[in-house]
Amino acid sequence: MIEDFDRFGDPLSRISLSFLLNVSSDNSKCEAPKIISPEKGCKAIVTNQPFELNVLAKAASGAQPIERIESTKPRGMTDTSLSDVDGYPLHKSMTLTWTPESDQLGIHSVGISAVDIDGYASVWSFITLNVANELYPLPESSNPSRDQTKNRTKNWTIMFNKSIRRPTESAYITLTDQSGDVVSRTDSSDSRQVTFHDDFIEFDALLNVQFPGTQAFQLHVAEGVAIDGEPGNCVLSSQASEWTVNIESEEPQYTKAPDTKPNPNLEHYKCADGYADIVLPQDVKAGRQCFVRPLVRRFTITSRGDTTSSVNVPYEVCCETTCTQYL
């Protein structure tokens, strides 16, 4: 019997529990099938969008084949018939399909168990589904917005449709030129690069190129740049988005270093000796005594990931008594 009691010790219910024993003359080893996938855990999904959960089960070697896959599932979830898996005679698969409705926000549990022809069943495997409203960037409310022209690459903002927080995994905001080359790359998981507010993020788009006039760039906001602001680990990631922005080249693409040296105690600074090759202009005649003099005392070059940044520094070529400036 199974009984339960209230907090005063009074019985609330009593249910009889029965077990079915199958007696067989076969003395072979009894092995139950196993659920291979999905793995236990939690997955965030979006309301009013179709979601599929692929189930894979395996019969024990030498045992009977799998006859069915049983499931406990939320309202509206359907399953396909059992299917063979090519090349794997012991495996069976099926697919659970669900489009959660707006009134199904929150946590739902899906249980799965495989049963073979003799009735031996696998241990129940459970996966948790967290149903949430979709999270996405708002290009028209961001700065720069779609097709907006900017003459500064500082204090850019990307707005979202609801509250957000920082992701734990790297996710990037990139700018690409008309050739598709990456000219700026910002990691939203790095607090030094991106500042998070209630429903928007703020960052500086550090370009590694110099260009004349105004040029169009493609702003790419990768999936997962922000995650749902709701508490917990099983949360929804933001959708990917992209739009075109225009940048004027009024801002110099090199930066003078401060007069004070960087703090040597900062672990993220690594120093190394190097050199640069400067190609002299063709109008510098052979045989003349010349030297090169940079017009900026110091400058910084920013690298993003595996991309090597370049910088054009204005300099003078001084040949005997004359000097010519170049960029």
C-alpha positions as CSV (number, residue, x, y, z in Angstrom):
1,M,0.0,0.0,0.0
2,I,1.0,3.6,-0.6
3,E,-0.2,6.0,2.0
4,D,0.2,9.8,2.5
5,F,-0.6,11.8,5.6
6,D,-1.1,15.5,6.5
7,R,1.1,17.4,8.8
8,F,-0.9,16.2,11.8
9,G,-0.4,12.6,11.0
10,D,-3.9,11.9,9.8
11,P,-4.1,9.7,6.6
12,L,-5.1,11.4,3.4
13,S,-5.2,8.5,0.9
14,R,-4.3,4.8,0.5
15,I,-3.6,3.2,-2.8
16,S,-2.7,-0.4,-3.5
17,L,0.5,-1.1,-5.5
18,S,0.8,-4.2,-7.6
19,F,3.8,-5.8,-9.3
20,L,3.7,-8.0,-12.4
21,L,6.2,-10.9,-12.5
22,N,7.0,-12.6,-15.8
23,V,8.2,-16.2,-15.3
24,S,10.2,-17.6,-18.2
25,S,12.2,-20.7,-18.9
26,D,14.9,-18.6,-20.6
27,N,17.8,-18.2,-18.2
28,S,19.7,-15.6,-20.3
29,K,20.8,-12.4,-18.7
30,C,18.0,-9.8,-18.4
31,E,19.1,-6.4,-19.8
32,A,16.8,-3.5,-20.3
33,P,17.1,-1.0,-23.2
34,K,18.6,2.5,-22.7
35,I,17.7,6.0,-23.7
36,I,20.7,7.4,-25.7
37,S,19.3,10.9,-26.3
38,P,18.3,13.5,-25.4
39,E,20.6,13.8,-22.4
40,K,19.1,14.9,-19.1
41,G,19.1,18.7,-18.6
42,C,17.2,21.8,-19.4
43,K,16.5,23.6,-22.6
44,A,14.9,27.0,-23.1
45,I,12.4,27.3,-26.0
46,V,10.2,30.0,-27.5
47,T,6.4,30.4,-27.3
48,N,4.4,30.0,-30.6
49,Q,7.4,28.5,-32.4
50,P,7.7,24.8,-33.4
51,F,10.2,22.7,-31.3
52,E,11.4,19.2,-32.0
53,L,13.0,16.8,-29.6
54,N,14.7,13.8,-31.2
55,V,14.6,10.6,-29.1
56,L,17.1,7.7,-29.6
57,A,17.0,4.4,-27.8
58,K,19.1,1.3,-27.9
59,A,18.3,-2.3,-27.1
60,A,20.8,-4.4,-25.1
61,S,23.0,-6.7,-27.2
62,G,21.3,-10.2,-27.4
63,A,18.1,-8.9,-25.9
64,Q,14.7,-8.4,-27.7
65,P,14.3,-5.4,-30.0
66,I,12.6,-2.2,-28.8
67,E,8.8,-2.3,-29.3
68,R,7.9,1.2,-28.2
69,I,9.0,4.4,-26.6
70,E,6.7,5.7,-23.9
71,S,6.6,9.4,-22.9
72,T,5.0,11.8,-20.5
73,K,4.7,15.2,-22.1
74,P,2.9,18.6,-21.8
75,R,-0.3,19.5,-23.5
76,G,-0.1,19.7,-27.2
77,M,3.1,17.7,-27.7
78,T,2.8,14.9,-30.3
79,D,5.1,12.1,-31.2
80,T,5.9,10.2,-34.4
81,S,5.9,6.4,-34.9
82,L,9.0,4.4,-34.0
83,S,11.6,4.3,-36.8
84,D,14.7,2.2,-37.6
85,V,18.1,3.8,-37.6
86,D,20.2,2.9,-40.7
87,G,23.3,0.9,-39.9
88,Y,22.3,0.4,-36.2
89,P,20.0,-2.6,-35.8
90,L,19.7,-2.2,-32.1
91,H,18.6,1.4,-32.2
92,K,15.1,3.0,-32.6
93,S,14.1,6.6,-32.9
94,M,11.1,8.9,-32.7
95,T,10.5,12.7,-32.7
96,L,8.5,14.7,-30.2
97,T,7.0,17.9,-31.7
98,W,5.6,20.9,-29.8
99,T,4.5,24.4,-30.4
100,P,4.0,25.8,-26.9
101,E,1.2,28.4,-26.5
102,S,1.3,31.8,-24.7
103,D,-0.4,30.3,-21.7
104,Q,2.2,27.6,-21.3
105,L,5.1,29.9,-20.1
106,G,7.3,28.3,-17.5
107,I,8.8,24.9,-16.7
108,H,7.6,21.7,-18.3
109,S,9.0,18.1,-17.9
110,V,9.2,15.5,-20.6
111,G,9.8,11.8,-19.6
112,I,11.0,9.1,-21.9
113,S,11.3,5.3,-21.5
114,A,12.1,2.5,-24.0
115,V,10.3,-0.9,-23.8
116,D,11.4,-4.0,-25.6
117,I,9.2,-6.9,-26.9
118,D,9.5,-8.8,-23.6
119,G,8.3,-5.8,-21.6
120,Y,11.7,-4.8,-20.1
121,A,11.8,-1.0,-19.8
122,S,14.6,1.4,-19.5
123,V,15.0,3.8,-16.6
124,W,12.9,6.9,-17.2
125,S,14.9,9.8,-18.6
126,F,13.7,13.4,-18.0
127,I,14.4,16.7,-19.8
128,T,13.1,20.0,-18.6
129,L,11.8,22.6,-21.1
130,N,11.6,26.3,-20.1
131,V,9.1,28.1,-22.2
132,A,9.8,31.8,-22.6
133,N,8.9,34.7,-24.8
134,E,11.4,35.3,-27.6
135,L,14.4,37.7,-27.1
136,Y,15.7,39.7,-30.0
137,P,17.6,43.0,-30.8
138,L,15.7,46.1,-31.9
139,P,17.6,47.6,-34.9
140,E,15.3,50.6,-35.2
141,S,15.8,51.6,-31.5
142,S,19.5,50.9,-31.4
143,N,22.3,53.5,-32.0
144,P,23.3,53.3,-34.7
145,S,20.0,52.2,-36.1
146,R,19.4,50.8,-39.6
147,D,21.2,52.9,-42.3
148,Q,22.1,55.6,-39.7
149,T,25.3,57.5,-40.4
150,K,27.7,57.9,-37.5
151,N,30.9,59.9,-37.2
152,R,31.9,58.3,-33.9
153,T,32.5,54.7,-33.0
154,K,32.1,55.2,-29.2
155,N,29.1,54.6,-27.0
156,W,27.1,52.4,-29.5
157,T,24.0,50.8,-28.0
158,I,21.9,47.8,-29.0
159,M,18.4,47.7,-27.6
160,F,16.5,44.5,-26.9
161,N,12.8,43.8,-26.6
162,K,13.0,42.9,-22.8
163,S,15.3,42.7,-19.9
164,I,18.7,41.0,-20.5
165,R,21.9,40.0,-18.7
166,R,25.4,39.0,-19.8
167,P,26.0,35.6,-21.3
168,T,28.6,33.2,-19.8
169,E,29.8,32.1,-23.2
170,S,31.6,34.3,-25.8
171,A,29.2,35.9,-28.3
172,Y,30.3,38.6,-30.8
173,I,29.2,41.8,-32.3
174,T,31.1,42.3,-35.5
175,L,31.3,44.9,-38.2
176,T,32.2,43.8,-41.8
177,D,33.1,45.9,-44.8
178,Q,31.6,45.6,-48.3
179,S,34.0,42.7,-49.0
180,G,32.9,40.8,-46.0
181,D,36.1,41.3,-44.0
182,V,35.8,41.8,-40.3
183,V,36.9,45.3,-39.2
184,S,35.6,45.2,-35.6
185,R,34.9,42.4,-33.2
186,T,33.4,42.8,-29.7
187,D,32.7,40.0,-27.2
188,S,29.6,40.7,-25.1
189,S,30.7,38.2,-22.4
190,D,33.7,40.4,-21.6
191,S,32.8,43.1,-19.1
192,R,35.8,45.2,-20.3
193,Q,34.3,45.4,-23.8
194,V,30.5,45.6,-23.2
195,T,28.4,47.3,-20.5
196,F,25.0,45.7,-19.8
197,H,22.0,47.8,-18.7
198,D,18.4,46.7,-18.1
199,D,17.3,46.2,-21.8
200,F,20.3,47.4,-23.8
201,I,24.1,47.0,-24.1
202,E,26.7,49.7,-24.7
203,F,30.2,49.3,-26.3
204,D,32.8,51.0,-28.5
205,A,33.3,49.7,-32.0
206,L,37.1,49.8,-32.4
207,L,37.9,49.7,-36.1
208,N,41.1,48.2,-37.5
209,V,40.9,50.0,-40.9
210,Q,41.1,53.6,-42.2
211,F,38.9,54.8,-45.1
212,P,38.0,58.0,-46.9
213,G,34.6,59.7,-46.8
214,T,31.6,57.6,-45.6
215,Q,31.4,53.9,-45.9
216,A,28.7,51.3,-45.3
217,F,29.3,48.4,-42.9
218,Q,27.2,45.4,-41.9
219,L,26.6,45.2,-38.2
220,H,26.2,41.5,-37.1
221,V,24.7,40.7,-33.7
222,A,25.3,37.0,-33.1
223,E,22.9,34.6,-31.4
224,G,23.4,34.7,-27.6
225,V,24.9,38.2,-27.4
226,A,22.5,38.6,-24.5
227,I,20.4,36.1,-22.4
228,D,17.0,36.5,-20.8
229,G,17.1,38.6,-17.6
230,E,15.0,36.0,-15.7
231,P,17.0,34.2,-12.9
232,G,18.2,30.7,-13.3
233,N,20.6,28.8,-15.6
234,C,18.1,27.5,-18.1
235,V,17.3,30.7,-19.9
236,L,16.7,31.9,-23.5
237,S,19.5,33.3,-25.7
238,S,18.9,36.3,-27.9
239,Q,18.3,35.8,-31.6
240,A,20.8,36.8,-34.2
241,S,20.3,40.0,-36.2
242,E,22.1,42.3,-38.7
243,W,21.7,45.6,-40.3
244,T,23.6,48.2,-42.3
245,V,25.2,51.3,-40.7
246,N,27.2,54.1,-42.3
247,I,30.4,55.5,-40.7
248,E,32.1,58.8,-41.5
249,S,35.9,58.8,-41.4
250,E,36.2,62.0,-39.4
251,E,37.6,60.1,-36.4
252,P,41.3,59.1,-36.7
253,Q,41.9,55.4,-36.8
254,Y,45.0,55.6,-34.6
255,T,45.1,56.6,-31.0
256,K,47.8,58.5,-29.2
257,A,48.9,56.6,-26.1
258,P,48.8,58.4,-22.8
259,D,52.0,60.0,-21.5
260,T,52.1,57.6,-18.6
261,K,53.2,54.1,-19.2
262,P,50.7,51.2,-18.8
263,N,50.6,49.6,-15.4
264,P,53.1,46.7,-15.6
265,N,51.0,44.8,-13.0
266,L,48.1,44.4,-15.4
267,E,48.3,40.7,-16.4
268,H,46.6,41.2,-19.8
269,Y,49.6,43.3,-21.1
270,K,52.3,41.4,-22.8
271,C,55.4,43.2,-24.1
272,A,57.5,42.1,-27.0
273,D,60.1,43.8,-29.3
274,G,59.3,44.2,-33.0
275,Y,59.8,46.2,-36.1
276,A,57.9,47.6,-39.1
277,D,58.8,47.8,-42.7
278,I,58.0,51.2,-44.3
279,V,57.8,51.3,-48.1
280,L,59.3,54.6,-49.2
281,P,57.4,56.6,-51.9
282,Q,58.6,56.3,-55.5
283,D,59.6,60.0,-55.6
284,V,62.4,59.4,-53.1
285,K,65.4,59.4,-55.4
286,A,68.1,56.8,-55.0
287,G,71.4,58.0,-53.5
288,R,69.9,60.7,-51.3
289,Q,70.4,60.6,-47.5
290,C,66.9,60.1,-46.0
291,F,65.3,59.1,-42.8
292,V,61.7,58.4,-41.6
293,R,60.1,60.3,-38.7
294,P,56.6,59.4,-37.4
295,L,54.3,62.4,-36.8
296,V,52.7,60.7,-33.7
297,R,54.8,59.9,-30.7
298,R,52.9,56.8,-29.7
299,F,49.9,54.9,-31.1
300,T,48.0,51.7,-30.2
301,I,46.8,48.8,-32.4
302,T,43.9,46.7,-31.2
303,S,43.6,43.1,-32.2
304,R,40.4,41.0,-32.1
305,G,40.7,37.3,-31.7
306,D,42.8,35.8,-34.5
307,T,42.4,38.9,-36.7
308,T,45.6,41.0,-36.9
309,S,44.8,44.7,-37.0
310,S,46.7,47.2,-39.1
311,V,47.1,50.9,-38.7
312,N,48.2,53.8,-41.0
313,V,50.4,56.2,-39.1
314,P,51.3,59.6,-40.6
315,Y,55.0,60.0,-41.1
316,E,57.6,62.3,-42.7
317,V,60.3,61.2,-45.1
318,C,63.2,63.7,-44.7
319,C,65.8,63.6,-47.5
320,E,68.7,66.0,-46.9
321,T,67.0,69.4,-46.5
322,T,63.5,68.6,-47.6
323,C,60.7,66.6,-45.8
324,T,57.5,65.1,-47.4
325,Q,54.5,64.0,-45.3
326,Y,52.7,60.7,-46.0
327,L,49.9,58.8,-44.5
